[in-house]
Amino acid sequence: MLSARSLFQEILDHDESFRLFCSIAAGGESQGGWENGRIAALVPPGEHALAPKIARHGADEDKHGRIFHALLRRRGLTPVAVPPETDYTMLLERRGIGLAHDRLRRDEPLGERDLIVYLSHSRVTEQRASEQMELLLRYFAGHPEVGRAVRMISADEDNHLAYTHEELLRFAAAGHGRLIQRTLRAYALAEIAVHRDVSLAVMAHMGRILGWSRAKSVLLAAGIHAVYAYERLAGWHRMADLRMPERRDALGGPATPAPEFA
């Protein structure tokens, strides 16, 4: 029977598919770490209290990248080059989502609008990350090889999502509500298209590695397109709505270390 659990288990059990999965994940997390680090360094004086939270976010992302690399090392594997069509962060930037890398490389303080763009980008992408980790947590929380990593990363992603809600609501209360809602809607609709494209590309690579039949590949592709259709119609709203999280000041302290994965 084809299910999310059996699919992930198949990828986990094969060295080459596991290698590609971890390489893609590590690349995205490391890129997120760099972006957040640069944004933290460019926070304007009026938002000084936000800088350590953004830095904590970046430190968490760097930690996740190290965790995926450590999972590879434990199996005696090395990372592979990430196929461009599977590079989620790069494809989002090409769509104009978030702050462009050339902007982050300049040593010029960001403005309030830049911070709203950053937080809206994070709000949308952290929704996706939190949901994906929740799915892995459901099936693999107790797995002897990846369970600890899944639990740790899932908790961090939930913190990141809570933080973006709280900070965007603060900016909304300061009079930026319409800008925030327009930005969130545009970013959510763009993200679901990028997620569809990346999912199709990743499944195509996995299918070649694992020798999937054409029927299985077609069925998986149909499922990805069906999810996109639902998200395009109504599901995107969950990425654009704002509500005060139960977990307040979720990034108010130092990053949680992961010495077992260092």
Backbone as JSON, one array per atom type, in Angstrom:
{
  "sequence": "MLSARSLFQEILDHDESFRLFCSIAAGGESQGGWENGRIAALVPPGEHALAPKIARHGADEDKHGRIFHALLRRRGLTPVAVPPETDYTMLLERRGIGLAHDRLRRDEPLGERDLIVYLSHSRVTEQRASEQMELLLRYFAGHPEVGRAVRMISADEDNHLAYTHEELLRFAAAGHGRLIQRTLRAYALAEIAVHRDVSLAVMAHMGRILGWSRAKSVLLAAGIHAVYAYERLAGWHRMADLRMPERRDALGGPATPAPEFA",
  "N": [[0.85, -1.2, 0.0], [0.55, 2.2, -0.88], [1.69, 4.85, 0.97], [2.3, 7.8, 2.98], [3.97, 7.1, 5.06], [5.13, 4.63, 4.21], [6.45, 5.51, 1.96], [8.37, 7.37, 2.95], [9.78, 5.56, 4.52], [10.88, 3.87, 2.61], [12.63, 5.62, 1.31], [14.33, 6.22, 3.44], [15.51, 3.73, 3.95], [17.24, 3.15, 1.87], [20.5, 3.75, 0.84], [21.37, 5.65, -1.15], [19.08, 7.18, -1.77], [18.52, 8.18, 0.76], [20.84, 9.63, 1.12], [20.54, 11.66, -0.83], [18.18, 12.89, 0.12], [18.98, 13.87, 2.7], [21.03, 15.57, 1.9], [19.71, 17.53, 0.37], [18.04, 18.59, 2.38], [19.95, 19.5, 4.27], [21.29, 21.45, 2.76], [19.28, 23.4, 2.36], [18.73, 24.16, 5.02], [21.2, 25.17, 5.87], [21.47, 27.35, 4.16], [19.33, 28.89, 5.05], [20.31, 29.46, 7.59], [22.46, 31.17, 7.01], [21.09, 33.34, 5.79], [19.42, 34.28, 7.89], [21.39, 34.98, 9.73], [22.65, 37.15, 8.42], [20.5, 38.94, 8.25], [20.0, 39.4, 10.96], [22.31, 40.82, 11.57], [21.84, 43.17, 10.24], [19.69, 44.47, 11.31], [17.76, 47.35, 12.04], [18.46, 50.13, 14.34], [16.1, 50.81, 15.76], [14.76, 48.41, 16.05], [16.14, 46.82, 17.77], [15.69, 44.83, 19.72], [14.78, 42.7, 18.28], [16.88, 41.54, 16.93], [18.47, 39.48, 18.4], [16.6, 37.39, 18.38], [16.26, 36.8, 15.68], [18.86, 36.02, 15.17], [18.97, 33.75, 16.77], [17.14, 32.17, 15.39], [18.61, 31.78, 13.03], [20.79, 30.38, 14.09], [19.55, 28.03, 14.9], [18.81, 26.99, 12.38], [21.34, 26.56, 11.23], [22.21, 24.6, 12.99], [20.41, 22.54, 12.33], [21.28, 21.95, 9.75], [23.8, 20.86, 10.38], [22.96, 18.61, 11.77], [21.73, 17.03, 9.77], [23.97, 16.52, 8.19], [25.44, 15.06, 10.04], [23.84, 12.79, 10.3], [24.28, 11.64, 7.82], [27.05, 11.07, 8.02], [27.03, 9.16, 10.05], [26.1, 6.97, 8.74], [28.12, 6.5, 7.07], [28.2, 8.0, 4.75], [28.59, 10.6, 2.25], [27.73, 14.02, 1.48], [25.78, 14.89, -1.45], [25.75, 16.84, -4.49], [23.21, 19.29, -4.64], [20.49, 18.99, -6.74], [19.55, 21.6, -8.95], [16.8, 21.98, -9.51], [15.59, 21.04, -7.26], [16.12, 22.77, -5.26], [14.76, 24.44, -2.92], [14.96, 26.91, -1.46], [16.45, 28.54, -3.21], [14.77, 28.62, -5.45], [12.55, 29.92, -4.39], [13.65, 32.44, -3.91], [14.13, 33.24, -6.54], [11.55, 33.65, -7.33], [11.05, 36.02, -6.18], [10.54, 36.02, -3.49], [10.9, 36.95, -0.17], [13.94, 38.51, 1.15], [16.32, 39.56, -1.16], [19.44, 37.97, -1.93], [21.57, 39.6, -2.79], [20.89, 41.98, -1.64], [21.2, 41.35, 1.04], [23.9, 41.01, 1.23], [24.94, 43.53, 1.23], [26.17, 46.03, 3.37], [24.06, 47.58, 4.67], [21.69, 48.98, 6.79], [18.54, 47.39, 7.42], [15.11, 48.28, 6.69], [11.83, 48.9, 8.2], [9.94, 47.85, 6.41], [11.49, 45.94, 5.09], [11.91, 44.13, 7.18], [9.32, 43.23, 7.58], [8.91, 41.92, 5.15], [10.84, 39.89, 5.44], [9.83, 38.54, 7.76], [7.32, 37.74, 6.84], [8.0, 36.02, 4.76], [9.29, 34.06, 6.33], [7.12, 33.28, 7.94], [5.44, 31.95, 6.1], [7.13, 29.89, 5.0], [7.96, 28.58, 7.3], [5.59, 27.52, 8.17], [5.21, 25.47, 6.33], [7.52, 23.94, 6.9], [7.07, 23.22, 9.58], [4.77, 21.62, 9.34], [5.7, 19.54, 7.72], [7.66, 18.41, 9.36], [6.05, 17.64, 11.47], [4.65, 15.56, 10.27], [6.75, 13.71, 9.84], [7.42, 13.34, 12.49], [5.21, 12.01, 13.45], [5.48, 9.47, 12.35], [8.15, 8.66, 12.75], [9.22, 9.34, 15.22], [10.18, 7.63, 17.19], [12.19, 6.28, 15.92], [15.25, 4.5, 15.7], [17.46, 5.55, 14.32], [16.87, 8.11, 13.15], [15.09, 9.32, 14.86], [15.67, 11.02, 17.13], [16.73, 13.28, 15.89], [14.53, 14.1, 14.34], [12.67, 14.76, 16.36], [13.96, 16.91, 17.64], [14.34, 18.82, 15.57], [11.7, 19.24, 14.79], [10.58, 20.45, 17.09], [12.01, 22.85, 17.1], [11.15, 24.01, 14.66], [8.46, 24.48, 15.22], [8.78, 26.45, 17.18], [9.91, 28.49, 15.6], [7.77, 29.07, 13.89], [5.84, 30.0, 15.7], [7.11, 32.31, 16.63], [7.17, 33.93, 14.3], [4.45, 34.48, 13.91], [3.89, 35.98, 16.25], [5.62, 38.23, 16.02], [4.82, 39.38, 13.56], [2.2, 40.06, 14.19], [2.73, 42.04, 16.01], [3.88, 44.01, 14.37], [1.63, 44.45, 12.79], [-0.13, 45.6, 14.63], [1.14, 47.99, 14.9], [0.38, 49.37, 12.69], [0.84, 48.24, 10.18], [-0.79, 46.37, 9.03], [-2.26, 45.93, 6.57], [-0.24, 45.83, 4.6], [1.13, 43.58, 5.52], [-0.81, 41.54, 5.23], [-1.22, 41.57, 2.43], [1.33, 40.85, 1.58], [1.7, 38.33, 2.77], [-0.32, 36.84, 1.5], [0.51, 36.91, -1.22], [3.01, 35.65, -0.98], [2.31, 33.14, 0.07], [0.82, 32.0, -2.05], [2.79, 31.91, -4.01], [4.63, 30.21, -2.76], [3.31, 27.71, -2.59], [3.28, 26.92, -5.23], [6.01, 26.68, -5.78], [6.63, 24.69, -3.95], [5.16, 22.54, -5.01], [6.54, 22.19, -7.48], [9.14, 21.57, -6.6], [8.61, 19.27, -5.1], [7.74, 17.5, -7.12], [10.12, 17.34, -8.58], [11.91, 16.23, -6.69], [10.66, 13.76, -6.18], [10.91, 12.63, -8.72], [13.69, 12.26, -8.91], [14.05, 10.52, -6.74], [12.54, 8.38, -7.63], [14.04, 7.46, -9.8], [16.36, 6.62, -8.48], [15.36, 4.63, -6.77], [14.1, 2.91, -8.45], [11.35, 3.02, -9.16], [8.2, 2.01, -10.51], [6.56, 3.08, -13.54], [3.85, 3.44, -13.12], [3.68, 3.85, -10.35], [5.16, 6.23, -10.08], [3.59, 7.97, -11.6], [1.26, 7.96, -10.06], [2.16, 9.13, -7.66], [2.91, 11.66, -8.6], [0.41, 12.6, -9.4], [-0.81, 12.8, -6.92], [0.7, 14.88, -5.78], [0.03, 17.0, -7.48], [-2.69, 17.12, -6.86], [-2.67, 17.94, -4.19], [-1.57, 20.47, -4.58], [-3.64, 21.68, -6.06], [-5.69, 21.77, -4.16], [-4.46, 23.43, -2.25], [-4.11, 25.75, -3.75], [-6.72, 26.49, -4.15], [-7.9, 26.78, -1.55], [-6.29, 25.98, 0.62], [-4.08, 27.62, 1.03], [-4.68, 29.62, 2.79], [-4.08, 28.9, 5.41], [-1.43, 29.52, 5.62], [-1.33, 32.22, 5.57], [-2.91, 33.35, 7.52], [-3.01, 34.96, 10.73], [-2.4, 34.5, 14.17], [-2.28, 34.87, 17.68], [0.27, 33.05, 19.19], [0.24, 30.17, 21.39], [2.67, 29.63, 22.51], [4.62, 31.95, 23.67], [7.16, 34.41, 22.98], [8.99, 32.65, 21.75], [11.54, 32.47, 20.67], [13.17, 33.66, 22.47], [15.46, 33.03, 23.91], [18.77, 31.49, 24.11], [19.98, 29.42, 21.37], [19.06, 25.98, 21.31], [21.43, 23.59, 22.14], [22.92, 20.89, 20.24], [24.68, 18.59, 21.05], [24.99, 15.87, 20.58], [24.86, 15.58, 17.92], [26.8, 17.11, 16.82]],
  "CA": [[0.0, 0.0, 0.0], [1.32, 3.43, -0.98], [1.33, 5.81, 2.0], [3.41, 8.69, 3.33], [4.91, 6.38, 5.91], [5.88, 3.65, 3.41], [7.31, 6.28, 1.06], [9.51, 7.84, 3.73], [10.57, 4.41, 4.96], [11.63, 3.41, 1.45], [13.73, 6.58, 1.12], [15.23, 6.07, 4.58], [16.19, 2.44, 3.94], [18.17, 3.05, 0.74], [21.58, 4.71, 1.08], [21.45, 6.74, -2.12], [17.93, 8.08, -1.61], [18.75, 8.85, 2.04], [21.91, 10.59, 0.87], [19.97, 12.81, -1.53], [17.23, 13.54, 1.04], [19.72, 14.62, 3.72], [21.8, 16.63, 1.23], [18.77, 18.59, 0.06], [17.62, 19.2, 3.64], [21.08, 20.22, 4.86], [21.54, 22.64, 1.96], [18.26, 24.4, 2.65], [18.89, 24.65, 6.39], [22.41, 26.0, 5.94], [21.15, 28.61, 3.48], [18.5, 29.64, 5.99], [21.17, 29.95, 8.67], [23.19, 32.34, 6.5], [20.16, 34.44, 5.59], [19.03, 34.83, 9.19], [22.55, 35.63, 10.32], [22.83, 38.44, 7.77], [19.39, 39.81, 8.64], [20.24, 39.81, 12.35], [23.39, 41.82, 11.59], [21.4, 44.39, 9.57], [18.48, 45.0, 11.96], [17.94, 48.77, 12.37], [18.51, 50.39, 15.79], [14.77, 50.83, 16.37], [14.28, 47.04, 16.25], [17.28, 46.15, 18.39], [15.27, 43.64, 20.47], [14.48, 41.61, 17.35], [18.12, 40.96, 16.41], [18.84, 38.19, 18.97], [15.63, 36.35, 17.98], [16.62, 36.41, 14.32], [20.12, 35.28, 15.28], [18.61, 32.43, 17.32], [16.54, 31.45, 14.27], [19.7, 31.36, 12.17], [21.59, 29.35, 14.78], [18.78, 26.79, 14.81], [18.91, 26.47, 11.01], [22.69, 26.02, 11.11], [22.22, 23.35, 13.75], [19.71, 21.52, 11.55], [22.19, 21.53, 8.68], [24.81, 19.97, 10.96], [22.31, 17.36, 12.12], [21.59, 16.22, 8.56], [25.31, 16.04, 7.82], [25.82, 14.02, 10.99], [23.11, 11.57, 9.94], [25.01, 11.04, 6.7], [28.32, 10.51, 8.5], [26.77, 7.95, 10.83], [25.89, 5.87, 7.81], [29.3, 6.42, 6.21], [27.88, 8.64, 3.48], [28.97, 11.98, 2.06], [26.68, 14.76, 0.78], [25.83, 15.01, -2.91], [25.32, 18.15, -4.98], [21.76, 19.42, -4.68], [20.0, 19.35, -8.08], [18.95, 22.94, -8.89], [15.34, 21.94, -9.53], [15.11, 20.66, -5.93], [16.62, 23.78, -4.32], [13.57, 25.2, -2.5], [15.28, 28.29, -1.09], [16.87, 29.27, -4.41], [13.6, 28.83, -6.3], [11.74, 30.96, -3.75], [14.29, 33.73, -4.16], [13.88, 33.58, -7.95], [10.16, 34.12, -7.42], [10.97, 37.3, -5.49], [10.05, 35.8, -2.13], [11.9, 37.27, 0.85], [14.97, 39.5, 0.84], [17.3, 39.04, -2.12], [20.78, 37.77, -1.36], [22.45, 40.73, -3.05], [20.56, 42.98, -0.61], [21.75, 40.92, 2.33], [25.36, 41.12, 1.19], [25.32, 44.92, 1.42], [26.17, 46.42, 4.79], [23.13, 48.68, 4.85], [20.61, 48.56, 7.71], [17.22, 47.11, 6.86], [14.02, 49.1, 7.17], [10.68, 48.17, 8.72], [9.35, 47.09, 5.32], [12.35, 44.77, 4.88], [11.66, 43.16, 8.26], [8.01, 42.62, 7.31], [9.15, 40.97, 4.07], [11.54, 38.74, 6.04], [8.96, 37.8, 8.66], [6.27, 37.11, 6.03], [8.68, 34.86, 4.13], [9.48, 33.04, 7.37], [5.8, 32.79, 8.35], [4.95, 31.0, 5.1], [8.0, 28.72, 4.86], [7.97, 27.82, 8.55], [4.35, 26.72, 8.2], [5.5, 24.25, 5.57], [8.51, 23.15, 7.62], [6.44, 22.67, 10.78], [3.86, 20.54, 8.93], [6.49, 18.4, 7.23], [8.29, 17.76, 10.52], [4.97, 16.99, 12.23], [4.4, 14.29, 9.6], [7.85, 12.81, 10.16], [7.34, 13.05, 13.92], [4.13, 11.03, 13.64], [5.89, 8.14, 11.93], [9.53, 8.29, 13.04], [9.7, 9.92, 16.48], [10.89, 6.62, 17.94], [13.12, 5.55, 15.05], [16.57, 4.51, 16.33], [18.46, 6.3, 13.56], [16.53, 9.51, 12.89], [14.06, 9.79, 15.78], [16.1, 12.16, 17.94], [16.85, 14.42, 15.0], [13.18, 14.52, 13.99], [12.06, 15.41, 17.52], [14.63, 18.17, 17.89], [14.06, 19.77, 14.5], [10.28, 19.56, 14.84], [10.36, 21.42, 18.17], [12.56, 24.13, 16.64], [10.3, 24.58, 13.62], [7.28, 25.0, 15.9], [9.19, 27.71, 17.78], [10.07, 29.48, 14.54], [6.45, 29.46, 13.42], [5.21, 30.81, 16.76], [7.79, 33.6, 16.65], [6.76, 34.76, 13.18], [3.1, 34.95, 14.21], [3.92, 37.02, 17.29], [6.27, 39.44, 15.53], [3.98, 40.0, 12.54], [1.07, 40.7, 14.87], [3.26, 43.28, 16.61], [3.97, 44.99, 13.3], [0.26, 44.77, 12.38], [-0.66, 46.53, 15.63], [1.81, 49.28, 14.68], [-0.18, 50.02, 11.51], [1.29, 47.62, 8.93], [-1.62, 45.19, 8.8], [-2.6, 45.7, 5.16], [0.98, 45.39, 3.93], [1.42, 42.21, 5.95], [-1.76, 40.61, 4.62], [-0.92, 41.48, 0.99], [2.59, 40.12, 1.41], [1.47, 36.93, 3.13], [-1.12, 36.19, 0.45], [1.36, 36.73, -2.4], [4.05, 34.67, -0.68], [1.69, 31.82, 0.22], [0.48, 31.48, -3.37], [4.04, 31.57, -4.69], [5.27, 29.06, -2.1], [2.67, 26.43, -2.91], [3.71, 26.53, -6.57], [7.4, 26.22, -5.67], [6.6, 23.4, -3.24], [4.73, 21.55, -6.0], [7.61, 21.94, -8.44], [10.24, 20.89, -5.9], [8.14, 17.92, -4.76], [7.78, 16.7, -8.34], [11.53, 17.1, -8.93], [12.49, 15.3, -5.71], [10.09, 12.43, -6.42], [11.49, 12.11, -9.96], [15.03, 11.78, -8.57], [13.9, 9.33, -5.89], [12.04, 7.29, -8.46], [15.16, 6.89, -10.57], [17.25, 5.92, -7.55], [14.71, 3.47, -6.16], [13.55, 2.05, -9.48], [9.89, 2.97, -9.12], [7.49, 1.76, -11.76], [5.91, 4.26, -14.1], [2.54, 3.6, -12.48], [3.89, 4.45, -9.02], [5.59, 7.61, -10.28], [2.42, 8.73, -12.06], [0.35, 8.09, -8.92], [2.73, 10.12, -6.75], [2.8, 12.97, -9.24], [-1.0, 12.98, -9.33], [-1.05, 13.21, -5.55], [1.32, 16.2, -5.6], [-0.82, 17.96, -8.19], [-3.95, 17.24, -6.14], [-2.38, 18.79, -3.03], [-1.42, 21.84, -5.06], [-4.96, 22.18, -6.43], [-6.39, 22.11, -2.91], [-3.81, 24.59, -1.62], [-4.38, 26.92, -4.59], [-8.12, 26.86, -3.97], [-8.25, 27.21, -0.19], [-5.33, 25.62, 1.66], [-3.06, 28.66, 1.24], [-5.09, 30.51, 3.88], [-3.41, 28.53, 6.66], [-0.1, 30.13, 5.6], [-1.46, 33.68, 5.58], [-3.62, 33.79, 8.71], [-2.18, 35.25, 11.9], [-3.05, 34.36, 15.47], [-1.3, 34.9, 18.75], [0.58, 31.66, 19.54], [0.28, 29.8, 22.8], [4.08, 29.68, 22.9], [5.06, 33.33, 23.49], [8.6, 34.67, 23.03], [9.54, 31.32, 21.49], [12.97, 32.56, 20.35], [13.72, 34.64, 23.39], [16.66, 32.57, 24.59], [19.82, 30.96, 23.2], [19.65, 28.21, 20.61], [19.25, 24.72, 22.03], [22.55, 22.87, 21.52], [22.71, 19.49, 19.84], [26.01, 18.02, 21.09], [25.02, 14.5, 20.08], [24.94, 15.61, 16.46], [27.84, 18.05, 16.39]],
  "C": [[0.88, 1.24, 0.0], [0.81, 4.45, 0.04], [2.53, 6.69, 2.28], [4.45, 7.94, 4.15], [5.76, 5.39, 5.09], [6.85, 4.35, 2.47], [8.56, 6.76, 1.79], [10.4, 6.68, 4.16], [11.43, 3.88, 3.81], [12.83, 4.31, 1.2], [14.77, 6.41, 2.22], [16.07, 4.8, 4.48], [17.25, 2.3, 2.86], [19.24, 4.14, 0.88], [21.56, 5.89, 0.12], [20.27, 7.7, -2.02], [18.05, 8.85, -0.28], [19.81, 9.94, 1.89], [21.38, 11.85, 0.18], [19.03, 13.59, -0.61], [17.96, 14.41, 2.04], [20.51, 15.77, 3.1], [20.9, 17.81, 0.89], [18.36, 19.33, 1.33], [18.74, 20.03, 4.25], [21.36, 21.51, 4.09], [20.55, 23.75, 2.26], [18.42, 25.0, 4.03], [20.11, 25.56, 6.5], [22.19, 27.35, 5.27], [20.3, 29.49, 4.38], [19.31, 30.2, 7.14], [21.92, 31.2, 8.24], [22.27, 33.54, 6.36], [19.78, 35.09, 6.92], [20.19, 35.53, 9.88], [22.79, 37.01, 9.74], [21.73, 39.42, 8.18], [19.57, 40.29, 10.07], [21.29, 40.91, 12.43], [22.93, 43.16, 11.02], [20.13, 44.99, 10.17], [18.71, 46.46, 12.34], [17.89, 49.01, 13.88], [17.14, 50.35, 16.46], [14.18, 49.46, 16.64], [15.37, 46.19, 16.91], [16.88, 44.85, 19.09], [14.99, 42.45, 19.56], [15.74, 40.86, 16.91], [18.48, 39.62, 17.05], [17.87, 37.06, 18.63], [15.94, 35.86, 16.57], [17.92, 35.6, 14.33], [19.87, 33.88, 15.82], [17.99, 31.56, 16.22], [17.64, 30.92, 13.35], [20.55, 30.27, 12.78], [20.87, 28.0, 14.75], [18.91, 26.16, 13.42], [20.3, 25.88, 10.77], [22.8, 24.67, 11.82], [21.53, 22.23, 12.97], [20.57, 21.03, 10.4], [23.24, 20.57, 9.19], [24.21, 18.61, 11.32], [22.16, 16.46, 10.89], [22.94, 15.7, 8.07], [25.77, 14.92, 8.75], [25.1, 12.71, 10.71], [23.77, 10.86, 8.77], [26.29, 10.37, 7.17], [28.09, 9.22, 9.27], [26.56, 6.73, 9.94], [27.08, 5.71, 6.86], [29.1, 7.03, 4.84], [28.39, 10.08, 3.44], [27.85, 12.7, 1.31], [26.88, 14.71, -0.73], [25.4, 16.43, -3.29], [23.79, 18.18, -5.08], [21.32, 19.8, -6.1], [19.27, 20.69, -8.03], [17.43, 22.93, -8.83], [14.74, 21.49, -8.19], [15.5, 21.67, -4.86], [15.49, 24.75, -3.97], [13.9, 26.66, -2.22], [15.68, 29.12, -2.31], [15.66, 29.58, -5.3], [12.65, 29.87, -5.71], [12.34, 32.33, -4.02], [14.05, 34.17, -5.61], [12.47, 34.08, -8.18], [9.98, 35.47, -6.74], [10.45, 37.2, -4.08], [11.17, 36.09, -1.14], [12.88, 38.33, 0.37], [16.01, 38.88, -0.07], [18.68, 38.96, -1.5], [21.71, 38.94, -1.64], [22.15, 41.88, -2.09], [21.19, 42.62, 0.72], [23.27, 41.03, 2.37], [25.84, 42.56, 1.36], [25.22, 45.28, 2.89], [25.34, 47.68, 5.0], [22.0, 48.21, 5.76], [19.3, 48.35, 6.97], [16.21, 48.12, 7.4], [12.88, 48.25, 7.69], [10.05, 47.3, 7.63], [10.16, 45.83, 5.03], [12.08, 43.7, 5.94], [10.31, 42.48, 8.07], [8.13, 41.59, 6.19], [9.82, 39.71, 4.61], [10.6, 37.89, 6.88], [7.83, 37.11, 7.9], [6.81, 35.89, 5.31], [8.82, 33.73, 5.14], [8.14, 32.45, 7.81], [5.31, 31.7, 7.4], [5.81, 29.74, 5.06], [8.07, 27.91, 6.15], [6.68, 27.05, 8.75], [4.59, 25.39, 7.5], [6.45, 23.35, 6.35], [7.89, 22.47, 8.84], [5.53, 21.49, 10.42], [4.63, 19.32, 8.46], [7.14, 17.66, 8.39], [7.24, 17.08, 11.4], [4.64, 15.63, 11.61], [5.49, 13.28, 9.92], [7.81, 12.41, 11.64], [6.3, 11.96, 14.19], [4.62, 9.61, 13.36], [7.25, 7.7, 12.46], [10.08, 8.87, 14.33], [10.53, 8.91, 17.28], [11.9, 5.84, 17.13], [14.53, 5.62, 15.62], [17.62, 5.35, 15.61], [18.13, 7.79, 13.45], [15.56, 10.11, 13.91], [14.47, 11.02, 16.57], [16.22, 13.42, 17.1], [15.47, 14.98, 14.65], [12.54, 15.27, 15.15], [12.65, 16.8, 17.75], [14.27, 19.21, 16.84], [12.59, 20.18, 14.52], [9.99, 20.6, 15.91], [10.87, 22.8, 17.76], [11.65, 24.78, 15.61], [9.01, 25.14, 14.22], [7.59, 26.33, 16.58], [9.31, 28.81, 16.74], [8.72, 29.98, 14.05], [5.75, 30.36, 14.44], [5.81, 32.22, 16.77], [7.34, 34.49, 15.5], [5.34, 35.29, 13.37], [3.15, 36.15, 15.17], [4.52, 38.32, 16.76], [5.45, 40.12, 14.45], [2.75, 40.66, 13.16], [1.51, 42.0, 15.54], [3.36, 44.37, 15.54], [2.57, 45.39, 12.81], [-0.36, 45.78, 13.34], [-0.06, 47.92, 15.49], [1.36, 49.95, 13.39], [0.2, 49.42, 10.18], [0.42, 46.44, 8.5], [-1.91, 44.91, 7.34], [-1.39, 45.22, 4.36], [1.28, 43.93, 4.27], [0.48, 41.23, 5.27], [-1.52, 40.47, 3.11], [0.32, 40.64, 0.75], [2.4, 38.64, 1.7], [0.69, 36.2, 2.04], [-0.26, 35.91, -0.79], [2.41, 35.65, -2.16], [3.48, 33.27, -0.53], [1.38, 31.21, -1.14], [1.74, 31.11, -4.16], [4.68, 30.33, -4.08], [4.62, 27.74, -2.48], [3.04, 25.97, -4.32], [5.14, 26.02, -6.55], [7.44, 24.86, -4.98], [6.15, 22.28, -4.17], [5.87, 21.18, -6.94], [8.77, 21.17, -7.81], [9.84, 19.46, -5.55], [8.18, 17.0, -5.97], [9.22, 16.36, -8.72], [12.17, 16.09, -7.98], [11.96, 13.89, -5.95], [10.63, 11.81, -7.71], [12.88, 11.54, -9.69], [14.95, 10.51, -7.72], [13.43, 8.14, -6.7], [13.14, 6.63, -9.28], [16.09, 6.1, -9.68], [16.65, 4.6, -7.09], [14.05, 2.54, -7.19], [12.04, 1.93, -9.44], [9.31, 2.69, -10.5], [6.86, 3.05, -12.26], [4.57, 4.51, -13.41], [2.67, 4.27, -11.11], [4.27, 5.91, -9.15], [4.42, 8.49, -10.7], [1.45, 8.97, -10.9], [0.86, 9.14, -7.94], [2.63, 11.53, -7.32], [1.37, 13.49, -9.19], [-1.36, 13.47, -7.93], [-0.5, 14.61, -5.27], [0.48, 17.27, -6.28], [-2.16, 18.17, -7.46], [-3.78, 18.12, -4.9], [-2.27, 20.24, -3.46], [-2.79, 22.44, -5.41], [-5.75, 22.59, -5.2], [-5.79, 23.37, -2.28], [-4.09, 25.86, -2.43], [-5.81, 27.42, -4.38], [-8.39, 27.44, -2.59], [-7.15, 26.99, 0.83], [-4.29, 26.68, 1.96], [-3.4, 29.56, 2.42], [-4.37, 30.18, 5.19], [-2.01, 29.14, 6.75], [-0.15, 31.64, 5.73], [-2.2, 34.21, 6.8], [-2.64, 34.05, 9.85], [-3.01, 35.08, 13.16], [-1.96, 34.35, 16.54], [-1.01, 33.46, 19.21], [0.5, 31.41, 21.04], [1.69, 29.93, 23.36], [4.6, 31.09, 22.63], [6.57, 33.43, 23.67], [9.38, 33.37, 22.79], [11.03, 31.34, 21.17], [13.67, 33.55, 21.27], [14.97, 34.23, 24.13], [17.7, 32.08, 23.62], [19.34, 29.71, 22.49], [19.91, 26.98, 21.46], [20.39, 23.93, 21.37], [22.17, 21.45, 21.17], [24.05, 18.78, 19.86], [26.1, 16.61, 20.53], [25.12, 14.44, 18.58], [26.1, 16.44, 15.94], [28.98, 17.31, 15.71]]
}
